[in-house]
Amino acid sequence: MKIERMNKGNWGKIRAFFDLQTEDGFTLKGFKLVEGINGLFVGFPSQKGNDEEYHDTVWADRDIKEQVNQLAIKTYGQEVMATPPGMDNNDFPPPQPEMADASVATPFSDEDVPF
């Protein structure tokens, strides 16, 4: 199995969408990497039914689900943690504090206090 493509983003709790290609050449589309209470997990492809509930359209046994989960988290982590070529952490400039324009700010005195 391998991840065919991964579209990373931030859609509520969903961190990525990806397609999975099996060893036999089948491509399954519509997997989701979801941020849950206990960390990241894979949501299998699903479709909204007439009852407004989502129903899985792909089923797998526990071992396959665990393999897909580990593969997706590993791929997601590698892509997120990768730095652009030719850059390391020391190439970024230090953050600069935002300075308010002092000429715009009005002076404050004890007479401005209402008591």
N, CA, C and O atoms as a GROMACS GRO file, in nm:
protein
  460
    1MET      N    1   0.084  -0.118   0.000
    1MET     CA    2   0.000   0.000   0.000
    1MET      C    3   0.088   0.124   0.000
    1MET      O    4   0.197   0.125   0.056
    2LYS      N    5   0.036   0.229  -0.065
    2LYS     CA    6   0.107   0.356  -0.059
    2LYS      C    7   0.006   0.470  -0.074
    2LYS      O    8  -0.101   0.454  -0.132
    3ILE      N    9   0.044   0.585  -0.020
    3ILE     CA   10  -0.039   0.705  -0.032
    3ILE      C   11  -0.017   0.761  -0.172
    3ILE      O   12   0.095   0.792  -0.210
    4GLU      N   13  -0.125   0.772  -0.248
    4GLU     CA   14  -0.115   0.821  -0.385
    4GLU      C   15  -0.095   0.973  -0.387
    4GLU      O   16  -0.006   1.022  -0.456
    5ARG      N   17  -0.173   1.045  -0.314
    5ARG     CA   18  -0.158   1.190  -0.302
    5ARG      C   19  -0.217   1.231  -0.169
    5ARG      O   20  -0.310   1.167  -0.120
    6MET      N   21  -0.162   1.338  -0.110
    6MET     CA   22  -0.214   1.386   0.018
    6MET      C   23  -0.233   1.537   0.007
    6MET      O   24  -0.140   1.610  -0.025
    7ASN      N   25  -0.355   1.582   0.034
    7ASN     CA   26  -0.389   1.723   0.029
    7ASN      C   27  -0.401   1.773   0.172
    7ASN      O   28  -0.502   1.748   0.238
    8LYS      N   29  -0.298   1.842   0.220
    8LYS     CA   30  -0.298   1.889   0.359
    8LYS      C   31  -0.371   2.022   0.369
    8LYS      O   32  -0.373   2.101   0.275
    9GLY      N   33  -0.431   2.045   0.485
    9GLY     CA   34  -0.500   2.170   0.511
    9GLY      C   35  -0.556   2.169   0.652
    9GLY      O   36  -0.513   2.091   0.737
   10ASN      N   37  -0.652   2.256   0.674
   10ASN     CA   38  -0.715   2.264   0.806
   10ASN      C   39  -0.863   2.291   0.785
   10ASN      O   40  -0.906   2.406   0.775
   11TRP      N   41  -0.941   2.185   0.780
   11TRP     CA   42  -1.085   2.194   0.760
   11TRP      C   43  -1.152   2.144   0.886
   11TRP      O   44  -1.191   2.027   0.893
   12GLY      N   45  -1.166   2.228   0.985
   12GLY     CA   46  -1.221   2.184   1.114
   12GLY      C   47  -1.126   2.086   1.178
   12GLY      O   48  -1.011   2.121   1.208
   13LYS      N   49  -1.170   1.963   1.200
   13LYS     CA   50  -1.085   1.860   1.259
   13LYS      C   51  -1.007   1.780   1.155
   13LYS      O   52  -0.919   1.703   1.190
   14ILE      N   53  -1.039   1.799   1.029
   14ILE     CA   54  -0.971   1.725   0.922
   14ILE      C   55  -0.840   1.795   0.888
   14ILE      O   56  -0.838   1.915   0.861
   15ARG      N   57  -0.731   1.718   0.889
   15ARG     CA   58  -0.597   1.772   0.863
   15ARG      C   59  -0.549   1.741   0.721
   15ARG      O   60  -0.463   1.811   0.669
   16ALA      N   61  -0.604   1.636   0.659
   16ALA     CA   62  -0.562   1.600   0.523
   16ALA      C   63  -0.663   1.506   0.459
   16ALA      O   64  -0.734   1.432   0.528
   17PHE      N   65  -0.669   1.512   0.327
   17PHE     CA   66  -0.741   1.414   0.246
   17PHE      C   67  -0.636   1.338   0.166
   17PHE      O   68  -0.536   1.396   0.124
   18PHE      N   69  -0.658   1.209   0.146
   18PHE     CA   70  -0.560   1.134   0.068
   18PHE      C   71  -0.626   1.016  -0.002
   18PHE      O   72  -0.734   0.970   0.035
   19ASP      N   73  -0.555   0.968  -0.106
   19ASP     CA   74  -0.595   0.849  -0.180
   19ASP      C   75  -0.495   0.739  -0.149
   19ASP      O   76  -0.378   0.766  -0.123
   20LEU      N   77  -0.542   0.617  -0.153
   20LEU     CA   78  -0.459   0.502  -0.118
   20LEU      C   79  -0.454   0.407  -0.236
   20LEU      O   80  -0.558   0.371  -0.292
   21GLN      N   81  -0.334   0.366  -0.275
   21GLN     CA   82  -0.319   0.268  -0.383
   21GLN      C   83  -0.276   0.136  -0.323
   21GLN      O   84  -0.179   0.129  -0.247
   22THR      N   85  -0.349   0.029  -0.358
   22THR     CA   86  -0.317  -0.104  -0.307
   22THR      C   87  -0.205  -0.166  -0.389
   22THR      O   88  -0.167  -0.114  -0.494
   23GLU      N   89  -0.152  -0.277  -0.340
   23GLU     CA   90  -0.045  -0.348  -0.411
   23GLU      C   91  -0.094  -0.407  -0.543
   23GLU      O   92  -0.014  -0.434  -0.632
   24ASP      N   93  -0.226  -0.426  -0.555
   24ASP     CA   94  -0.284  -0.480  -0.679
   24ASP      C   95  -0.314  -0.371  -0.780
   24ASP      O   96  -0.360  -0.402  -0.890
   25GLY      N   97  -0.289  -0.244  -0.746
   25GLY     CA   98  -0.310  -0.135  -0.840
   25GLY      C   99  -0.443  -0.062  -0.825
   25GLY      O  100  -0.470   0.031  -0.901
   26PHE      N  101  -0.526  -0.102  -0.730
   26PHE     CA  102  -0.652  -0.032  -0.707
   26PHE      C  103  -0.625   0.098  -0.632
   26PHE      O  104  -0.544   0.100  -0.539
   27THR      N  105  -0.693   0.206  -0.671
   27THR     CA  106  -0.682   0.332  -0.599
   27THR      C  107  -0.815   0.360  -0.531
   27THR      O  108  -0.920   0.364  -0.595
   28LEU      N  109  -0.809   0.378  -0.400
   28LEU     CA  110  -0.927   0.409  -0.320
   28LEU      C  111  -0.919   0.557  -0.284
   28LEU      O  112  -0.818   0.602  -0.229
   29LYS      N  113  -1.023   0.632  -0.314
   29LYS     CA  114  -1.022   0.777  -0.293
   29LYS      C  115  -1.113   0.815  -0.176
   29LYS      O  116  -1.210   0.746  -0.147
   30GLY      N  117  -1.079   0.926  -0.111
   30GLY     CA  118  -1.168   0.982  -0.011
   30GLY      C  119  -1.132   0.955   0.133
   30GLY      O  120  -1.217   0.971   0.221
   31PHE      N  121  -1.010   0.915   0.162
   31PHE     CA  122  -0.968   0.895   0.301
   31PHE      C  123  -0.940   1.031   0.364
   31PHE      O  124  -0.902   1.126   0.296
   32LYS      N  125  -0.961   1.040   0.495
   32LYS     CA  126  -0.940   1.164   0.569
   32LYS      C  127  -0.849   1.136   0.688
   32LYS      O  128  -0.860   1.031   0.752
   33LEU      N  129  -0.761   1.229   0.718
   33LEU     CA  130  -0.680   1.223   0.839
   33LEU      C  131  -0.742   1.324   0.935
   33LEU      O  132  -0.745   1.444   0.908
   34VAL      N  133  -0.792   1.273   1.049
   34VAL     CA  134  -0.873   1.353   1.141
   34VAL      C  135  -0.798   1.371   1.273
   34VAL      O  136  -0.735   1.278   1.323
   35GLU      N  137  -0.806   1.492   1.329
   35GLU     CA  138  -0.748   1.522   1.461
   35GLU      C  139  -0.856   1.493   1.565
   35GLU      O  140  -0.955   1.566   1.574
   36GLY      N  141  -0.836   1.386   1.643
   36GLY     CA  142  -0.930   1.348   1.747
   36GLY      C  143  -0.876   1.379   1.885
   36GLY      O  144  -0.768   1.436   1.898
   37ILE      N  145  -0.950   1.343   1.986
   37ILE     CA  146  -0.910   1.366   2.125
   37ILE      C  147  -0.779   1.294   2.155
   37ILE      O  148  -0.694   1.348   2.226
   38ASN      N  149  -0.762   1.174   2.103
   38ASN     CA  150  -0.643   1.093   2.130
   38ASN      C  151  -0.537   1.103   2.020
   38ASN      O  152  -0.448   1.018   2.014
   39GLY      N  153  -0.545   1.202   1.934
   39GLY     CA  154  -0.446   1.219   1.828
   39GLY      C  155  -0.506   1.197   1.690
   39GLY      O  156  -0.628   1.195   1.674
   40LEU      N  157  -0.419   1.180   1.592
   40LEU     CA  158  -0.463   1.162   1.454
   40LEU      C  159  -0.513   1.021   1.428
   40LEU      O  160  -0.460   0.924   1.482
   41PHE      N  161  -0.616   1.010   1.345
   41PHE     CA  162  -0.666   0.880   1.300
   41PHE      C  163  -0.722   0.895   1.160
   41PHE      O  164  -0.751   1.006   1.115
   42VAL      N  165  -0.736   0.783   1.090
   42VAL     CA  166  -0.786   0.782   0.953
   42VAL      C  167  -0.936   0.759   0.952
   42VAL      O  168  -0.986   0.666   1.015
   43GLY      N  169  -1.006   0.845   0.880
   43GLY     CA  170  -1.148   0.827   0.852
   43GLY      C  171  -1.162   0.767   0.713
   43GLY      O  172  -1.110   0.822   0.616
   44PHE      N  173  -1.230   0.656   0.703
   44PHE     CA  174  -1.246   0.589   0.574
   44PHE      C  175  -1.348   0.663   0.489
   44PHE      O  176  -1.431   0.736   0.542
   45PRO      N  177  -1.344   0.643   0.357
   45PRO     CA  178  -1.440   0.710   0.268
   45PRO      C  179  -1.584   0.684   0.311
   45PRO      O  180  -1.619   0.572   0.350
   46SER      N  181  -1.666   0.787   0.304
   46SER     CA  182  -1.805   0.774   0.345
   46SER      C  183  -1.893   0.859   0.255
   46SER      O  184  -1.845   0.944   0.179
   47GLN      N  185  -2.023   0.834   0.266
   47GLN     CA  186  -2.120   0.906   0.186
   47GLN      C  187  -2.240   0.939   0.273
   47GLN      O  188  -2.280   0.858   0.357
   48LYS      N  189  -2.297   1.058   0.254
   48LYS     CA  190  -2.412   1.100   0.332
   48LYS      C  191  -2.538   1.030   0.280
   48LYS      O  192  -2.566   1.032   0.160
   49GLY      N  193  -2.612   0.970   0.372
   49GLY     CA  194  -2.733   0.898   0.335
   49GLY      C  195  -2.857   0.987   0.344
   49GLY      O  196  -2.848   1.104   0.381
   50ASN      N  197  -2.972   0.930   0.311
   50ASN     CA  198  -3.099   1.003   0.320
   50ASN      C  199  -3.134   1.041   0.462
   50ASN      O  200  -3.211   1.135   0.485
   51ASP      N  201  -3.077   0.969   0.559
   51ASP     CA  202  -3.104   0.997   0.700
   51ASP      C  203  -3.010   1.104   0.756
   51ASP      O  204  -3.004   1.125   0.878
   52GLU      N  205  -2.934   1.174   0.666
   52GLU     CA  206  -2.839   1.279   0.705
   52GLU      C  207  -2.720   1.227   0.784
   52GLU      O  208  -2.644   1.306   0.839
   53GLU      N  209  -2.702   1.095   0.792
   53GLU     CA  210  -2.587   1.035   0.859
   53GLU      C  211  -2.486   0.993   0.753
   53GLU      O  212  -2.522   0.965   0.639
   54TYR      N  213  -2.359   0.988   0.792
   54TYR     CA  214  -2.254   0.943   0.701
   54TYR      C  215  -2.231   0.794   0.720
   54TYR      O  216  -2.222   0.745   0.833
   55HIS      N  217  -2.222   0.722   0.608
   55HIS     CA  218  -2.202   0.578   0.610
   55HIS      C  219  -2.075   0.544   0.532
   55HIS      O  220  -2.052   0.597   0.423
   56ASP      N  221  -1.991   0.456   0.590
   56ASP     CA  222  -1.866   0.416   0.525
   56ASP      C  223  -1.896   0.346   0.393
   56ASP      O  224  -1.991   0.268   0.382
   57THR      N  225  -1.813   0.374   0.292
   57THR     CA  226  -1.827   0.308   0.163
   57THR      C  227  -1.713   0.209   0.138
   57THR      O  228  -1.717   0.133   0.041
   58VAL      N  229  -1.612   0.209   0.226
   58VAL     CA  230  -1.500   0.115   0.220
   58VAL      C  231  -1.483   0.054   0.357
   58VAL      O  232  -1.481   0.124   0.458
   59TRP      N  233  -1.471  -0.080   0.362
   59TRP     CA  234  -1.454  -0.149   0.489
   59TRP      C  235  -1.322  -0.224   0.488
   59TRP      O  236  -1.276  -0.270   0.383
   60ALA      N  237  -1.261  -0.236   0.604
   60ALA     CA  238  -1.136  -0.312   0.617
   60ALA      C  239  -1.130  -0.373   0.756
   60ALA      O  240  -1.192  -0.323   0.850
   61ASP      N  241  -1.054  -0.483   0.769
   61ASP     CA  242  -1.039  -0.543   0.902
   61ASP      C  243  -0.942  -0.459   0.986
   61ASP      O  244  -0.879  -0.366   0.936
   62ARG      N  245  -0.933  -0.493   1.111
   62ARG     CA  246  -0.857  -0.415   1.209
   62ARG      C  247  -0.710  -0.400   1.170
   62ARG      O  248  -0.653  -0.291   1.184
   63ASP      N  249  -0.648  -0.508   1.120
   63ASP     CA  250  -0.506  -0.502   1.082
   63ASP      C  251  -0.482  -0.404   0.968
   63ASP      O  252  -0.387  -0.326   0.971
   64ILE      N  253  -0.568  -0.409   0.868
   64ILE     CA  254  -0.554  -0.318   0.753
   64ILE      C  255  -0.578  -0.174   0.798
   64ILE      O  256  -0.505  -0.084   0.756
   65LYS      N  257  -0.677  -0.152   0.883
   65LYS     CA  258  -0.703  -0.016   0.933
   65LYS      C  259  -0.581   0.038   1.007
   65LYS      O  260  -0.546   0.155   0.991
   66GLU      N  261  -0.518  -0.045   1.087
   66GLU     CA  262  -0.400  -0.002   1.162
   66GLU      C  263  -0.284   0.030   1.067
   66GLU      O  264  -0.211   0.126   1.088
   67GLN      N  265  -0.267  -0.051   0.962
   67GLN     CA  266  -0.162  -0.025   0.863
   67GLN      C  267  -0.186   0.108   0.792
   67GLN      O  268  -0.093   0.187   0.774
   68VAL      N  269  -0.310   0.132   0.751
   68VAL     CA  270  -0.345   0.257   0.683
   68VAL      C  271  -0.323   0.375   0.778
   68VAL      O  272  -0.270   0.479   0.737
   69ASN      N  273  -0.364   0.359   0.903
   69ASN     CA  274  -0.348   0.465   1.003
   69ASN      C  275  -0.200   0.501   1.019
   69ASN      O  276  -0.165   0.619   1.015
   70GLN      N  277  -0.114   0.402   1.038
   70GLN     CA  278   0.029   0.427   1.057
   70GLN      C  279   0.092   0.488   0.932
   70GLN      O  280   0.173   0.580   0.943
   71LEU      N  281   0.056   0.439   0.814
   71LEU     CA  282   0.110   0.491   0.690
   71LEU      C  283   0.070   0.637   0.669
   71LEU      O  284   0.154   0.719   0.631
   72ALA      N  285  -0.057   0.670   0.694
   72ALA     CA  286  -0.104   0.807   0.674
   72ALA      C  287  -0.039   0.904   0.772
   72ALA      O  288   0.002   1.013   0.733
   73ILE      N  289  -0.028   0.865   0.899
   73ILE     CA  290   0.033   0.952   0.999
   73ILE      C  291   0.181   0.972   0.968
   73ILE      O  292   0.233   1.083   0.982
   74LYS      N  293   0.248   0.866   0.925
   74LYS     CA  294   0.390   0.877   0.889
   74LYS      C  295   0.408   0.971   0.770
   74LYS      O  296   0.495   1.058   0.772
   75THR      N  297   0.327   0.954   0.667
   75THR     CA  298   0.337   1.039   0.548
   75THR      C  299   0.303   1.183   0.582
   75THR      O  300   0.373   1.275   0.538
   76TYR      N  301   0.199   1.205   0.660
   76TYR     CA  302   0.160   1.340   0.700
   76TYR      C  303   0.271   1.405   0.781
   76TYR      O  304   0.304   1.522   0.758
   77GLY      N  305   0.330   1.333   0.875
   77GLY     CA  306   0.437   1.386   0.958
   77GLY      C  307   0.560   1.421   0.878
   77GLY      O  308   0.625   1.522   0.905
   78GLN      N  309   0.595   1.338   0.780
   78GLN     CA  310   0.713   1.365   0.697
   78GLN      C  311   0.692   1.491   0.615
   78GLN      O  312   0.784   1.572   0.600
   79GLU      N  313   0.572   1.509   0.561
   79GLU     CA  314   0.546   1.627   0.479
   79GLU      C  315   0.536   1.753   0.562
   79GLU      O  316   0.579   1.860   0.518
   80VAL      N  317   0.481   1.743   0.683
   80VAL     CA  318   0.468   1.860   0.768
   80VAL      C  319   0.603   1.902   0.823
   80VAL      O  320   0.633   2.021   0.831
   81MET      N  321   0.686   1.804   0.862
   81MET     CA  322   0.814   1.834   0.926
   81MET      C  323   0.924   1.869   0.825
   81MET      O  324   1.029   1.918   0.865
   82ALA      N  325   0.902   1.845   0.698
   82ALA     CA  326   1.005   1.872   0.598
   82ALA      C  327   1.025   2.022   0.582
   82ALA      O  328   0.928   2.098   0.573
   83THR      N  329   1.151   2.065   0.578
   83THR     CA  330   1.180   2.206   0.553
   83THR      C  331   1.211   2.222   0.405
   83THR      O  332   1.252   2.126   0.340
   84PRO      N  333   1.191   2.342   0.350
   84PRO     CA  334   1.221   2.363   0.209
   84PRO      C  335   1.368   2.335   0.180
   84PRO      O  336   1.453   2.357   0.267
   85PRO      N  337   1.400   2.288   0.060
   85PRO     CA  338   1.539   2.257   0.027
   85PRO      C  339   1.628   2.380   0.042
   85PRO      O  340   1.590   2.490   0.004
   86GLY      N  341   1.747   2.359   0.097
   86GLY     CA  342   1.842   2.468   0.112
   86GLY      C  343   1.818   2.556   0.232
   86GLY      O  344   1.890   2.654   0.251
   87MET      N  345   1.720   2.524   0.315
   87MET     CA  346   1.692   2.606   0.432
   87MET      C  347   1.695   2.519   0.555
   87MET      O  348   1.645   2.407   0.554
   88ASP      N  349   1.755   2.571   0.662
   88ASP     CA  350   1.744   2.503   0.789
   88ASP      C  351   1.689   2.603   0.889
   88ASP      O  352   1.664   2.718   0.854
   89ASN      N  353   1.669   2.561   1.010
   89ASN     CA  354   1.602   2.645   1.109
   89ASN      C  355   1.675   2.776   1.137
   89ASN      O  356   1.612   2.871   1.184
   90ASN      N  357   1.806   2.785   1.109
   90ASN     CA  358   1.881   2.906   1.137
   90ASN      C  359   1.864   3.011   1.028
   90ASN      O  360   1.909   3.124   1.047
   91ASP      N  361   1.803   2.978   0.916
   91ASP     CA  362   1.787   3.072   0.806
   91ASP      C  363   1.669   3.166   0.824
   91ASP      O  364   1.656   3.263   0.750
   92PHE      N  365   1.584   3.140   0.920
   92PHE     CA  366   1.468   3.225   0.941
   92PHE      C  367   1.505   3.343   1.028
   92PHE      O  368   1.576   3.325   1.128
   93PRO      N  369   1.460   3.465   0.995
   93PRO     CA  370   1.492   3.580   1.079
   93PRO      C  371   1.416   3.571   1.211
   93PRO      O  372   1.307   3.513   1.216
   94PRO      N  373   1.472   3.627   1.319
   94PRO     CA  374   1.401   3.623   1.447
   94PRO      C  375   1.274   3.707   1.440
   94PRO      O  376   1.270   3.806   1.367
   95PRO      N  377   1.171   3.669   1.514
   95PRO     CA  378   1.046   3.746   1.511
   95PRO      C  379   1.069   3.886   1.568
   95PRO      O  380   1.142   3.904   1.665
   96GLN      N  381   1.005   3.983   1.505
   96GLN     CA  382   1.016   4.122   1.549
   96GLN      C  383   0.887   4.161   1.621
   96GLN      O  384   0.778   4.133   1.570
   97PRO      N  385   0.897   4.225   1.738
   97PRO     CA  386   0.775   4.268   1.806
   97PRO      C  387   0.709   4.380   1.727
   97PRO      O  388   0.775   4.464   1.666
   98GLU      N  389   0.577   4.380   1.731
   98GLU     CA  390   0.503   4.485   1.663
   98GLU      C  391   0.510   4.611   1.748
   98GLU      O  392   0.481   4.609   1.867
   99MET      N  393   0.547   4.720   1.685
   99MET     CA  394   0.560   4.848   1.755
   99MET      C  395   0.443   4.936   1.715
   99MET      O  396   0.415   4.953   1.596
  100ALA      N  397   0.377   4.991   1.813
  100ALA     CA  398   0.269   5.086   1.785
  100ALA      C  399   0.332   5.219   1.749
  100ALA      O  400   0.438   5.254   1.801
  101ASP      N  401   0.268   5.292   1.662
  101ASP     CA  402   0.320   5.423   1.622
  101ASP      C  403   0.299   5.520   1.738
  101ASP      O  404   0.186   5.550   1.775
  102ALA      N  405   0.409   5.568   1.796
  102ALA     CA  406   0.403   5.654   1.914
  102ALA      C  407   0.341   5.789   1.882
  102ALA      O  408   0.283   5.852   1.970
  103SER      N  409   0.350   5.835   1.757
  103SER     CA  410   0.294   5.965   1.722
  103SER      C  411   0.142   5.960   1.718
  103SER      O  412   0.077   6.064   1.727
  104VAL      N  413   0.083   5.844   1.703
  104VAL     CA  414  -0.062   5.829   1.695
  104VAL      C  415  -0.123   5.813   1.834
  104VAL      O  416  -0.236   5.855   1.857
  105ALA      N  417  -0.049   5.753   1.927
  105ALA     CA  418  -0.102   5.727   2.061
  105ALA      C  419  -0.121   5.858   2.138
  105ALA      O  420  -0.036   5.947   2.132
  106THR      N  421  -0.233   5.868   2.208
  106THR     CA  422  -0.258   5.988   2.290
  106THR      C  423  -0.198   5.969   2.427
  106THR      O  424  -0.204   5.859   2.483
  107PRO      N  425  -0.140   6.074   2.482
  107PRO     CA  426  -0.080   6.061   2.616
  107PRO      C  427  -0.188   6.036   2.721
  107PRO      O  428  -0.302   6.080   2.706
  108PHE      N  429  -0.150   5.967   2.828
  108PHE     CA  430  -0.241   5.932   2.936
  108PHE      C  431  -0.191   6.000   3.063
  108PHE      O  432  -0.072   5.998   3.093
  109SER      N  433  -0.284   6.061   3.138
  109SER     CA  434  -0.245   6.129   3.262
  109SER      C  435  -0.340   6.091   3.374
  109SER      O  436  -0.440   6.022   3.351
  110ASP      N  437  -0.310   6.137   3.495
  110ASP     CA  438  -0.394   6.108   3.611
  110ASP      C  439  -0.532   6.172   3.598
  110ASP      O  440  -0.628   6.124   3.658
  111GLU      N  441  -0.543   6.280   3.522
  111GLU     CA  442  -0.672   6.348   3.506
  111GLU      C  443  -0.770   6.266   3.423
  111GLU      O  444  -0.890   6.294   3.426
  112ASP      N  445  -0.722   6.167   3.352
  112ASP     CA  446  -0.809   6.082   3.271
  112ASP      C  447  -0.880   5.975   3.353
  112ASP      O  448  -0.973   5.912   3.304
  113VAL      N  449  -0.836   5.954   3.478
  113VAL     CA  450  -0.897   5.855   3.565
  113VAL      C  451  -1.026   5.914   3.621
  113VAL      O  452  -1.022   6.025   3.674
  114PRO      N  453  -1.141   5.844   3.613
  114PRO     CA  454  -1.270   5.901   3.651
  114PRO      C  455  -1.295   5.911   3.801
  114PRO      O  456  -1.402   5.959   3.837
  115PHE      N  457  -1.207   5.872   3.890
  115PHE     CA  458  -1.236   5.882   4.032
  115PHE      C  459  -1.137   5.966   4.104
  115PHE      O  460  -1.148   5.984   4.226
   0.00000   0.00000   0.00000
